[in-house]
Amino acid sequence: MTDLMTRPPQNDHDHDPFGRPVQVEPRDSRWKRRIAGGAAVLALIAGGSATGAFLAENHLTGRPVPAATAATTVTEDANLAPIVAKVQPGIVTVLVADSLGSGVVLTADGLILTNNHVVEGGGTVSVRLSDGRTVPARIAATDAAHDLALVQATGLSGLTPVTFATDDSIAIGDTVLAFGAPLGLEGTVTSGIVSALDRSVDTGGDELTGLLQTDAAINQGNSGGALVDTSGRVVGINVAIATTGDSSGSVGLGFAIPADTATAVVNQLRAQL
């Protein structure tokens, strides 16, 4: 959903002989479509050629944005490193065929939450942990309407699950950190604020509602990664960005599925397992 609004597409995870990520142009021709007049386009932010990575030729749906309430802010000299150290073990990279996205650890034995558009293209699935290990995985359950999916990594124990916040703890202006693998650069963390609440975007199939908007840099490969607050709690799951013109990268307009929605869907999906 991101060319003027896109989910960060999954990034192809081709590597050079030295193991460094190589950016590969998405093969899906829909990423080449443009909208006349410079309108914003939505794009999904998984990287690579997965069928879910596409441009939706639609604007944000026009809905009023709640007024800002008292926000917790962080000054420029605040030390965010302890937050990163706390959260990073719970962030993974989800590899599917020739594409990749991000995910968060839900259980010590490797149940992972990611976006449905990261895995819907099919193919062999594996998960790369924050310590560099790569393990086989399988798609356990999906919810296309909310663009969320559960992936079960195999042969694991002792992982560090993330902790979810609640939606009533988030306010416009709050400092947030985005975790994931933008452009295949795993272990990346960016910072910003919550720019707006209750955004709705049309993905070209289903409409995603109640989204958080953030100016933290989110790019292809960030799909399914965590947006966290300054307590290290997940406030959202990164799903889409907005860009302009020919650009497919961040312009400070990112969107995340809010924590309450994510946890409700997770509970429903786990009941099916």
N, C-alpha and C positions, 0 to 999 in steps of 0.2 A: 504494500500500500504506500510506498513513499515517493513518487516523482513529484508531484507537488503534494501528494501525501502518500507515503509508502511505509509498509512494514519493513524494517531493515531486513533485506533479503538475506538468506543464508549465504555465506561466502564459500566459494570453491576452496577446498583446503589442499590444493596442489602445492607442492613444496619443491624447492630446488634441491640439488644433491646434498646441500649442507643443512637441510631441514628447516630452512627459513620459509615463512609463508610467502606465497607468490599471489598477487592479486590477479584474478582471472575475470575477464568480462563476462557477466551473466549471459548464458546462452538463450534464455527466453526472450524472444523478439519483442514481447510486450513491454520489456524495460526500455525499448526505444521509442515508444509512443509519446507524443507530446500533446499539450493542450494549448490551443491558440489563446493569445491575449495574456500570457504570463500568469495564468491562474495557478494556485497551489495544487499539487497532486499528491495523493496518498500512496505510500509504498510500504509493503511488508518488508521487514528488515532481516530476513534470513539470507544468508549468502549463498550464491551458487545457482544451479539450474533447476531447483525444485519447483514443481508446478505451482506451489503456493506463493512464490516470489513474483509479484506482478504489480503493475501500476493500475490504480483505479482512477478513472477519469471523473472524479467527484470531489467537491469541496467538503470541508467539514460541515456537518449539518448544523443549521442555525439554531442553536439553543442557548438560552441565557446562561451566563456563568455565575455561580454563586459569589457573593461579595466576600472579599478576603476577611478572615478573622485573625485574631492575634496569632502570630507565627513565631516559631522558634528559629532564630537565625544564627549563622556562624560567621564570625568575622574572618577577614582574609588571613590573619595569622593563626587561626585555629588549627590544631593538629588533628588531621583526619586519619593519620596513619594507624592509630589504634582501632578505628572503625574498620578500615580495610583489612587489617590483620585478623579481626574477629570474623568478618564475613567471607573472606576469600576462600577458606577451605570448603565452604558450602556452594561454591560456584563451579560449574563444569562446562565443558564444550561437548555438544552433541553432534556427532558425525554421522551423516546419512548419505550413502553412495558418494557422489562427488560434491556434496554441499555440507555446510555446517551452520549450526546455530549455537545458542547458549542454553543453560538450564540451571536449576537450583536443586539442591539435595533436600529431600523430604524425610528420608529415613536413613538410619545407620547402615542398612543393608543395600542401599543404592537405588531407592525409588526416586526418580527425577521428574520435576515439572518443567515443561518447555512449551513452546507454541505449537499448535497443531500444524501450522504451515511449514514448520521446520521439518516435520517427519512425514507429511502427507504425500510427498513425491515417491515414497517407497524406496526399497533397497536395503542393503545391510546397514545395521545401526550399531554404533559403538559410542562409548562415552570416555572422554579424557578428563581425568581428575586434576585438581589443582596441584597435586604433587608430580604430575607428568605421566602417571600410569594411564594406559588406554585399555579398556575392558569391553568385551562384547555386551550387547544390550538388545532388548526387544521392545517394541511398542506394546504397552500394557493396556491403554485405554485412551480414547480421544473424545473431544467435545468440539466439533467444528464450529458450532454457533458462537462459542466464547473464545475460539482459537487457542485452546489449551489441550495439552496431551501429557500423559504419564508414560515414562520410559523406565523400564526396570533393567538396571545394570546387573551383571551376574558375578557371583563369587566374591562379593564384598562384605565387609563388616567394619564397624568402627568409624564410619564416616560422620561428619559434623553437619547435622541438619540446620537449615536456616530457621529463623524465627520470624513469624509474620506479625505485622502491626495490625491495627484496626483502622477502618476508614475515618472514624471520628477523631483520630489522633493526627490527621494531616490537615495542614492549612496552606493557603497560597502564601508563598514567601519562604516556606520551610526549605532548608538546605537538604539536598539529596545527592546520593552517589549512584552512578550507573555502572554495573559490572557486566562483563561479557567478553566476546572475542570479535570486536569490530575489524572488518577486513582481514580476518584470520589471526589477528594479534591477540592471542589468548592472555588472560590475566590482566586485561586493561580495565582501568577505573577512571571515570570522569566525574566531574562535580557540577552542580548547578542548583537551581531552586525548583520548587513546584510553581509553575507559571499560571496554571488554571485547573479547575476541577470540572468534572461532569461533562467532558467533551464527548462528542459522538462522531464516529467516522464510518464511512461506507467502504468496505473492503472490496467491492465489486461482486460480492455474493451476500454475505451477512453484514449487518450493521453492528458495530461494536459501540456500546454505550457506557456512560459513566466513567470514561477514561481520565487518568491524570495527564496533564500536559507539563512537560519539563523542558528547560533549556540545557540540561546536561547533554553533552554530545553523545548521540546514539547513531550508529551506522550499520551497514550490512554486516551481519554476523552477531549483532547484539540481541536478535530475537530470542526470547525466552530467558534472557538474563534478568538480574534483579535490579530494581530501583530501591535503594534503602535510605532510611533516615539516619540521623546522627546518633541514634542509639544502636545502630546496626540491625534494625528490624526491616524486613522486606515490606515496602509500602505498595509496590507494584511490580508487574512482570512486563518488561519492555516488549512492545509489539509493533509500533509503527513510527514513521517519521514523516515530516513534510519537507519537500525541497522545491526549488524553482528552476525553470528552464531545463537545460541539459544536465544539471547537477543531480547526482544520486546520493550525495553525502549530507551530513548534518548542517542545518542552518539554524539550529537552536530551537527546533520545533519537534519534540519527541512525545510519544504517547505510551502509556503503560496501563495494563489492566489492573485495577485497584485490588488491594489485598483481600478485602471482604469477598469480592467476586471470585478471586483465585482460590481462596480457601473453601468457599462453598462448592465450587466445581470439583476441587480435589476430593472433598468428602463424598460427593456423588460418584465420582469415578472410582474411588477406592472401594465403595460399596459394591461395585460391579466385578471386582477382582476375585 
